[in-house]
Amino acid sequence: MLSHLLKDVNVIVSTGNVLNVSELRKKAGQKPTDELTDCLRSTFGEAEVVELQPAESTKNDQHRRLITRRNNDLLEKVREHPRADIKIGAKIFLNRFSEPALTEAVEKLFTTLNVSYLDNLILAYHPTGVAGTNGNGDVAGDEEQEVEVKEGVIEWAVGSDNAVGNLKKLWAILERYASDGKIGQLGIADLDADSLKELYDASTVHPSIAQINLAACCVVPPELQVYCNQNEIQLLTHSDPQELLPRDVLNDLELGSYCAGWTSRYQVHIKCRGVLAAKGFIVSFERLN
């Protein structure tokens, strides 16, 4: 089904505003992976393909395609109200260290939404967030997929070399956008207290939002809660998995020869009413060697 769209090249898929798609509206309350999967299937079914020029990609030596949804009202929804009257938040999911990937993800948010700044952006960097796969990208055995849930304990990037050091490099990219007035608030997802403190101390633009997944630690770790209170960091919960598009899901989508280089999710709210006006995903699919 997808061979005529993908043509064995790297692809960026932009779902557009999924709130205007009736088949997706009927599935409110889905798990994040199921929601993204349905959004991708729907986009592929109404696909419009644009050939990207090398200058439009950070990977200048590779041909890429942009797949979008026909009859998408995203820009109309963004322009419906003055920019000052809407709040645009985004979250970027990254499962490997890549500065070009993060830069591309941020830039695609600006171009897709046609805005000059985001109100907030949260980075979910999980270098070991490949549950269900081994280091070669193969599906791991059941014994490797079992994760012990500990009360009040967050385990971030366990077994990953220099995870905090790489996170600092990624954070420096976001800091530049914040310093230029292109991102209002910066947030980070799923760090334990020690890693958050190390990132905070090394940064010039400090994280003002910290997200945690209570499914991964049962209760808010007291040490993390105290640190966030002391440093005026807003502590929020979320339900996103460490990897939004694991290998089995990619196989179901007929994307078994691809991996998700990065994924971003954006939401547009009308400030005065708190109404969600638009929501969508952007995913970079990279061809496996």
N, C-alpha and C positions, 0 to 999 in steps of 0.2 A: 504493500500500500504506500509505503513512504519512499520507495526507491526513486521515483520520478521527482520527488521533492529534495531528497538529500544528495543524490548523485555522488556519494562517497566523498563529500567535502565537509569541512567544518561548518557548522550551522549555528546561527543565533535564532531562537524562537521567541517571539514576543506575542503573548496571548491577547494583548489589548485589554479593554475593560471587560472583565468576566461577569460583572454584575448585570450587563445587558443581555446575557445569553440565558434564555429561559430554561434550557435543559440543565444548566449549572445552578441557577437560582433554586431549583427544586431540591438540591442536594446540600442544603445548608447544614453546618455542624459536622462536616466530614473531618477525618484526620488530615493533617497537612499533606502527606504524601498522596493520599487518595484524591484530595482536591486538586493538587498540581497535576496528577496523572490525567484526570478528567478534563482539566483545562487544556492540556497538551493535545489530547485526542480530539477535542472539539476544534482547536486551532488547526490541526492538520486536516480536518474535514472541510474547513472553509479557508484553505490556505491561499495566500498571495505571496509570491516569491520575488525577492529583489536580489539582484547580484551586487554584492558589495565590492566597491573598488578598494584596492590595497590601502589607500590613505584612510579608509574608514575603519580599518582594523589595526589592532596593535601587533598582529602577526602578519607583517607586511609581505612575507614570503609565501603565504598560503592563501589560496582562493577560499572565499567564504560566501555563504548565502544567508539572507535574512528572510525568515518565514513569519508572516504576520497574518492576522485574521481580516478577511474582507468585512466591509460594513461595520467597522469598529468606531465607537463613539468616544474613545478615550480623550482625545484632544478637545472635543466639544464639552465634555464634562469638566475638564480642567479649566477651560476658558469661561465656563458658565458664570463664575463669580470672580471678582477681583482677586489677584494673587494673595493679597493681604488677608482675605476672608477665608482662605482655605489652608489646611495643614496637610503637608505631604510627608509621610514617613516611609522609610524603606528598611529592608533587612537583606543583607548579602550573606549568602551561604558559600563557604569556601572550605574544601576538604583537602587541599594541598597548598603548600606555600608557593605563591606566584604573585609577585608585585604587578606584572603586566595584566594578569587576570583581574585583580582587584581594581586597577585603574580602568580597565575596559568596562567592568561591571558598573562602576560609578558613572562613567561617561555615557553609557547606554541609558542609564536612568534619566540623565538630563535630556538627551536627545529624544527618547521615547515620550517623555512627559512634556517636552518643549518648555522647560523651565530653567531658570538660571541658578536656583538654589533649592535645597531640600530642608525641611524644618528639622528632621532628625534622621539619623542613619545608624543602624545597629549591625555590627559585624559578628557573624557566627563562624568562627574559625575552628575547625575540628580536624587537625592533621591526622588524628587517628580515628576520625569519625567515619570509618568504613565498616561499620558493623555488618557482618554477613559476608565479608570478603577477606581474602588474605592479601598479602603484599603484592601478589601478582594480579589482583583483580578477580581471582576465582572465588567461587562461593565456598565459604569455610564450612567445616563440619559443625555439627550441633554443639559439640563440646567447646568450640571456639566462640560460638555466638552467645553463650550464656554469660550474662552480666549480673554480678552480685549487686543488689540495691542496698545501700547502707544508709541508715537513718542519720540525717544531718551531715552527710558527707558528699561533697562534689569531687569527682575525679576527672580532671580535664587533661587531655593530651598525654595520657599514661603511655609510656613506652616510646614516645616521640622525642627524638633528639633535638635539643635547642628550640623547643616549641615556643617558649616565652621570647627568646631572642628573635625568632622569625615573626612573632606577633608584633613585637615592637617596630620592626621594619614595615609591616603592613599598616600599623597604626600611624606611622609617620606620614604615609600617603594620605590618610584621612585627615590628619592634622593640617596638611597644606590646604586641603579644600576648606576646612573650617576657618583657617586663618584668612583665607581669601573671601570669606563670607558666603561660601557656596553650600555649607552645611551648618545648621544651627546647633544641634546637639549631637554628640557622638556617644554611642553605646556599645557595649560588649556583651556577648552571651556566654553563659555557662562556665565562667572562670571560678576556680576556687579562691579563697581569701588571699592566699600567698601570691598567686599569679596576678590577681587583680591589684594587689598592693605594689607588686613589682612594675606592672604596666603603668599604674598611676604615678609612681615616683619618677619614672623615666620619661613621662610625657609632658609636653608643654600645654597641649589642649587635653585636659583630663576627661576621662569618661564620666558622663553625668547620668548615665543609665546603665544598670546591670541587670541582665535577664538570667533567670535560672529556671530549669525544668524540674518541677517537683517530682515528676515521674522517675527522675534519675537519682534523687536523694531523699525522697519522702517528706522531709520538712526543711524549712530554711535553716541552713547552718548558722548557729549563733554567732560565730566569729565573723562570718560574712555580713550578717545583719548589723553587727556593731560597727564594722569598718565602713559600711555604706552610710550609716547614720552619722558617723563622725566626719565624713567627707562629703556630705550632701549629695550622695549618689542615690538616685531613685532605683529602688529594688523592685523589679517586676517579675512575674512568672510567665511562662510560655509553654506550649505543647509541641514544639517542633522537634523532630528527631535530629540526631547528629548528621545524618545523611538523608537528604530529601528524596534522592533518586538512586536507590541501591540497585545492584546488578539485576536482581530478579524483576524489578519494575521496568528497567530499561529493556530487558528481554521481552517483556509483555508488550512494550510499546514498539517492538520491532527495531529497537535501537541497541541491540546487543553488541554491535561493533563500535559503539560510541561510549564516552563517559561524559559526565556533566562537569565541565571545567569550572563553572560558577553558576549560581542561581540567585536571582534577586526577586523580592516580593515588595510591591509598593501599595500604599493605600492613600486615598485622597479624602479628607474629611472636610465638611463645611463647619467652620469653627463655631459660629453662633448657635448652631443647632446640634452639633455633634453627630451629624448624619454622614454615613459613609457614602460618598458620591461615586467613587471608582476604585477598582482593585484589579491587580493583574500581576503576571509573572514574566520574567525574562530569563531565558536559560541559554547558556553557551554549550553546545554539544561538540565535543572534539573527537575526531576519528582516532581510534586506537591503532597503534603501529602493528 
